[in-house]
Amino acid sequence: MRFPRFVDAVSRRAGVSPAEAAAVTRAVLGMLAQRVEGGPERGVEASDGSAEDFLSRVGVRAGVDPETARAGAEAVFATLRETITVGEFRELVTRHPDGCDGAVDPAESPYDD
Protein backbone atom coordinates (compact mmCIF):
# COMPACT_ATOMS: atom_id res chain seq x y z
CA MET A 1 0.00 0.00 0.00
CA ARG A 2 1.36 3.40 -0.93
CA PHE A 3 1.80 6.04 1.75
CA PRO A 4 -1.06 8.34 0.60
CA ARG A 5 -3.56 5.45 0.75
CA PHE A 6 -2.19 4.36 4.12
CA VAL A 7 -2.55 7.90 5.48
CA ASP A 8 -6.07 8.16 4.07
CA ALA A 9 -7.03 4.95 5.90
CA VAL A 10 -5.49 6.26 9.14
CA SER A 11 -7.31 9.58 8.72
CA ARG A 12 -10.68 7.88 8.28
CA ARG A 13 -10.14 5.44 11.16
CA ALA A 14 -8.92 8.08 13.60
CA GLY A 15 -11.32 10.80 12.50
CA VAL A 16 -8.46 13.28 12.03
CA SER A 17 -7.34 15.44 9.14
CA PRO A 18 -5.06 13.94 6.48
CA ALA A 19 -2.25 16.25 7.66
CA GLU A 20 -2.58 15.02 11.25
CA ALA A 21 -2.81 11.42 10.06
CA ALA A 22 0.38 11.82 8.00
CA ALA A 23 2.24 13.36 10.94
CA VAL A 24 1.13 10.64 13.36
CA THR A 25 1.86 7.90 10.83
CA ARG A 26 5.40 9.21 10.30
CA ALA A 27 5.91 9.46 14.07
CA VAL A 28 4.64 5.94 14.82
CA LEU A 29 6.47 4.25 11.95
CA GLY A 30 9.65 6.18 12.72
CA MET A 31 9.56 5.13 16.36
CA LEU A 32 8.83 1.51 15.45
CA ALA A 33 11.72 1.50 13.00
CA GLN A 34 13.96 2.84 15.73
CA ARG A 35 12.87 0.04 18.10
CA VAL A 36 13.54 -2.59 15.43
CA GLU A 37 16.99 -1.13 14.79
CA GLY A 38 17.63 -0.93 18.52
CA GLY A 39 18.90 2.62 18.35
CA PRO A 40 18.11 5.30 20.92
CA GLU A 41 16.40 8.55 19.98
CA ARG A 42 19.03 11.25 19.64
CA GLY A 43 18.69 14.12 22.08
CA VAL A 44 15.82 12.48 23.96
CA GLU A 45 15.73 10.85 27.39
CA ALA A 46 15.41 7.07 27.42
CA SER A 47 11.91 5.68 27.00
CA ASP A 48 10.32 3.94 29.98
CA GLY A 49 8.67 1.47 27.57
CA SER A 50 5.10 2.26 28.64
CA ALA A 51 2.22 2.86 26.29
CA GLU A 52 1.72 6.34 27.74
CA ASP A 53 5.37 7.20 27.09
CA PHE A 54 5.10 5.88 23.53
CA LEU A 55 1.95 7.91 22.88
CA SER A 56 3.46 10.99 24.47
CA ARG A 57 6.45 10.71 22.14
CA VAL A 58 4.13 10.22 19.16
CA GLY A 59 2.30 13.40 20.12
CA VAL A 60 5.50 15.40 20.45
CA ARG A 61 6.96 14.11 17.19
CA ALA A 62 3.71 14.66 15.30
CA GLY A 63 2.87 17.97 16.98
CA VAL A 64 -0.60 16.81 18.01
CA ASP A 65 -2.60 16.67 21.24
CA PRO A 66 -2.70 13.46 23.33
CA GLU A 67 -6.15 12.40 22.08
CA THR A 68 -5.08 12.74 18.44
CA ALA A 69 -1.85 10.86 19.19
CA ARG A 70 -3.77 7.96 20.75
CA ALA A 71 -6.48 7.79 18.06
CA GLY A 72 -3.88 8.14 15.31
CA ALA A 73 -1.55 5.49 16.74
CA GLU A 74 -4.43 3.05 17.14
CA ALA A 75 -5.44 3.74 13.53
CA VAL A 76 -1.86 3.21 12.33
CA PHE A 77 -1.72 -0.20 14.02
CA ALA A 78 -5.17 -1.16 12.72
CA THR A 79 -4.10 -0.20 9.21
CA LEU A 80 -0.83 -2.09 9.56
CA ARG A 81 -2.78 -5.14 10.71
CA GLU A 82 -4.56 -5.11 7.34
CA THR A 83 -1.48 -4.25 5.29
CA ILE A 84 1.36 -6.52 6.38
CA THR A 85 1.62 -10.29 6.69
CA VAL A 86 0.63 -12.09 9.86
CA GLY A 87 4.28 -12.89 10.59
CA GLU A 88 5.31 -9.29 10.14
CA PHE A 89 2.46 -8.13 12.36
CA ARG A 90 3.35 -10.59 15.12
CA GLU A 91 6.96 -9.45 14.95
CA LEU A 92 5.77 -5.87 15.31
CA VAL A 93 3.57 -6.76 18.29
CA THR A 94 6.50 -8.34 20.11
CA ARG A 95 8.45 -5.09 19.75
CA HIS A 96 5.56 -2.82 20.71
CA PRO A 97 5.64 -1.03 24.08
CA ASP A 98 4.04 -2.89 26.97
CA GLY A 99 0.59 -1.81 27.99
CA CYS A 100 -0.72 -0.68 24.60
CA ASP A 101 -2.79 -3.80 24.09
CA GLY A 102 -5.80 -1.79 22.97
CA ALA A 103 -3.89 -0.57 19.95
CA VAL A 104 -2.23 -3.85 19.08
CA ASP A 105 -4.15 -7.05 19.68
CA PRO A 106 -2.85 -10.01 17.67
CA ALA A 107 -6.10 -11.85 18.35
CA GLU A 108 -7.88 -9.26 16.24
CA SER A 109 -5.66 -9.90 13.24
CA PRO A 110 -7.66 -10.34 10.05
CA TYR A 111 -5.25 -13.06 8.93
CA ASP A 112 -6.04 -16.73 9.03
CA ASP A 113 -3.26 -18.90 10.42
DOLO-416724 format. One record per atom (N, C-alpha, C, CB): residue in three letters; x, y, z. Coordinates in pm, whole numbers, plus 50000, padded with zeros to 5 digits. Each point is the difference from the previous one (the first is absolute). Glycine has a CB too. Layout:
<nodes>
ALAXYZ...
</nodes>
This chain:
<nodes>
MET500854988350000MET499155011750000MET500905012450000MET498134987550122ARG501565021649793ARG500775012549992ARG499645009150117ARG500084998049748PHE500885010650287PHE499845008750116PHE498725008449996PHE502475000750016PRO497185005949873PRO498775008050000PRO498754991950033PRO501065014749833ARG498854973050117ARG498844991550032ARG500024995850146ARG499964991849764PHE501245005250287PHE500154996350140PHE499535011550088PHE501954984749944VAL498535027450026VAL499635011850078VAL498505002649991VAL502275009849960ASP497154988449925ASP498565001849983ASP499244990350090ASP500365007649763ALA500094980050243ALA499354990050087ALA500145004050146ALA500474982049830VAL500715022650209VAL500225004550139VAL499105011950031VAL502394991749992SER497525017749916SER499175011950019SER498544996250024SER501585013249854ARG497914977950063ARG498604995750015ARG499794992750131ARG499804998249751ARG501104992550283ARG499854992250123ARG500075008750124ARG501004980549883ALA499935028950118ALA500225008350119ALA499085012150006ALA502354992549999GLY497035010949888GLY499145011749997GLY500805012950012GLY498184986450098VAL503025013749841VAL500865011850002VAL500275004449857VAL501064992750218SER499495019349769SER500305005249867SER501124991849934SER499285023150074PRO500794977149794PRO501094993049932PRO501395005050044PRO498474996649805ALA501655016250223ALA501305005350046ALA500374994250136ALA499595021349871GLU499454978150221GLU500264994150131GLU500304985149986GLU498515017150109ALA500734976149807ALA500234985749979ALA501394997449944ALA497554996849961ALA502905011449946ALA501354998449943ALA501065002250106ALA499155007549777ALA500675002850306ALA500985002950105ALA500074988850102ALA499605024349968VAL499254970750075VAL499974989050097VAL500564987349939VAL498015010350113THR501654986949763THR500514988149932THR501525000449993THR497884998349866ARG502675013150095ARG501475001349993ARG500624998050139ARG499785016049805ALA499584989850297ALA500534998750136ALA499984985550047ALA499215023250050VAL499664970149933VAL499884986050045VAL500974991049924VAL497585004050058LEU502414996949810LEU500874991249921LEU501485003050026LEU498214998649823GLY502115014150196GLY501385003650032GLY500454994250133GLY499715020749869MET499414980050231MET500344994650131MET500094984849996MET498895019650108LEU500224974049817LEU500074985449988LEU501284995749929LEU497494998949995ALA502885008449902ALA501244996949929ALA501195001350093ALA498995007949785GLN500985002150300GLN501085002150095GLN500084988350098GLN499735024849977ARG499114970450069ARG499994988550093ARG500564987549932ARG498015009850119VAL501624988149755VAL500484988349927VAL501525000749984VAL497804998449877GLU502695013650093GLU501445001949982GLU500745000050132GLU499535012949794GLY499744989350317GLY500634999850130GLY500765012750035GLY500164975949974GLY499645034549948GLY500715012450026GLY499215009650086GLY501144997249785PRO499565010350302PRO499305009750084PRO499645012549921PRO501224991350199GLU497775015949848GLU499665012849938GLU501095010050037GLU497504995050008ARG503015012049894ARG501035010050027ARG499395012050069ARG501314992249801GLY499385012550305GLY499585012050069GLY498744998450083GLY501065012449819VAL498544975250209VAL498794997650077VAL500324990350113VAL498545004049797GLU500854998550320GLU500204990950113GLU499514986049962GLU499745019150163ALA500814971049906ALA499624986149972ALA498514997950026ALA502324992450061SER497084999249858SER498594996650013SER499824990650118SER499645002949752ASP499224998550319ASP499734990650109ASP499274987649949ASP499915019150160GLY499774980449710GLY499404988249940GLY498504998950017GLY502124989150038SER497265020650030SER498554999350022SER499245005149879SER500375002950247ALA498384993349747ALA499135004749892ALA499845015150008ALA498794978049998GLU501055027250123GLU499825014550016GLU501245007549952GLU498464996050194ASP502724998749836ASP501235006449953ASP500064999749848ASP501194993350213PHE498494995249729PHE499994998649854PHE499055010249938PHE500554975550021LEU498245025450031LEU499015009249945LEU500405014550021LEU498244982950041SER502385019950071SER500495013550026SER501055004049896SER499544997150245ARG501364993649726ARG501045002549900ARG499405001649860ARG501644987050141VAL497335005149830VAL499315001449871VAL499435014149990VAL499444975349994GLY499895029150112GLY499415013350000GLY501025011049980GLY498244991350149VAL502895007649918VAL501055010149986VAL500574999849859VAL500564997750244ARG499774990549707ARG500564999149864ARG499035005049893ARG501354980650076ALA497375016349943ALA499005003649899ALA499455014150021ALA499414975949982GLY500825029850136GLY499485013350029GLY498505000150017GLY501905009449874VAL497574980050191VAL498564998950021VAL499694998150147VAL499734990249771ASP499015012050266ASP499574998350139ASP499954985150035ASP498665021549989PRO501284975350143PRO500014986050042PRO498874991549942PRO501065007850206GLU497754997949781GLU498874992249946GLU500244996449853GLU498455011550161THR502084998049763THR500304997549859THR501134989949988THR499245023149939ALA501754977950150ALA501114990349998ALA499494985950025ALA501575017850081ARG497554980750018ARG499474986650032ARG499144994749886ARG500025005850244ALA499025002249710ALA499114995649891ALA500814997049874ALA498125013750096GLY502844994849874GLY500834998049881GLY500854987550010GLY500035024449968ALA500604973550148ALA500854988150017ALA499174987349988ALA501565013150149GLU497274986849914GLU499124988449989GLU499624997549854GLU499115004450232ALA500625006449695ALA499644998649858ALA501184995149918ALA498325018350026VAL502894986150007VAL501194995249929VAL500144985050019VAL501145022350030PHE498734973050095PHE500134985650025PHE498884992049935PHE501155005250214ALA497645000149787ALA498884993149934ALA500254999049850ALA498425008250178THR502125002449764THR500285000049857THR501164990649968THR499155023649983LEU501864976450103LEU501104990549981LEU499504985750005LEU501605016550101ARG497484980949992ARG499474986450017ARG499374995149870ARG499585004650244GLU499895004449676GLU499384996249873GLU500985000449883GLU497865008650087THR503314997049934THR500935002649891THR501174990449993THR499355023450019ILE501124972050096ILE501204991550001ILE499604985650028ILE501415019450078THR499544971549903THR499714985850022THR499834997050148THR501304994249793VAL498104994650237VAL499784996250139VAL501344998750074VAL497874988149934GLY503125006450001GLY501324998850064GLY500625013550029GLY500324978449884GLU499575030650022GLU500525013550020GLU499255007150113GLU500665001249757PHE498024996950247PHE499225006450105PHE500364994450137PHE498145003849836ARG502014983250174ARG500384994050129ARG501375004850044ARG498624979849945GLU502305021549962GLU501325005350032GLU499885014250054GLU501044985749822LEU498125022250116LEU499775013750044LEU499415000250140LEU499665007149762VAL499374984350265VAL499364999550131VAL501014996850108VAL497854992849892THR503084998350080THR500994996350102THR500945011650032THR499874976449924ARG500265032949985ARG500885011650023ARG499255012350047ARG501504990949826HIS497195008150185HIS499175011450038HIS500105002550149HIS498444995249810PRO501455017250235PRO500095003050143PRO498944992550080PRO500905022549943ASP499494973250176ASP499074993250090ASP498845009250035ASP501884986150094GLY496975008049925GLY498865007550048GLY499175006749893GLY501305003450199CYS499024994749674CYS499205006549895CYS499164989549929CYS501755018149970ASP497764972450108ASP499264988849942ASP498765004249923ASP500854986250185GLY498565025049851GLY498825004749929GLY500315003749857GLY499095008150214ALA502134996449762ALA500385004049865ALA500494988249918ALA500595022450087VAL500004967949979VAL500584988749929VAL499544987250067VAL502005013649930ASP497064979750010ASP499484987550053ASP500124989449892ASP498415012050156PRO502594979049857PRO500184990049894PRO498794991049981PRO502415000650050ALA496754998250051ALA498804991849986ALA499015006149903ALA500334992050233GLU499785021149745GLU499105006749908GLU500545000549859GLU499195013450188SER501904979749785SER500595000049868SER499024994349898SER502284997850102PRO497615008649782PRO499094994949899PRO500564988049925PRO499115022849977TYR502094972950057TYR500654989149929TYR499584986550055TYR501945014949953ASP497934975749960ASP499764986250042ASP501334993250015ASP497774999249886ASP502394992950219ASP501294993050019ASP500114988349906ASP500035006850238
</nodes>
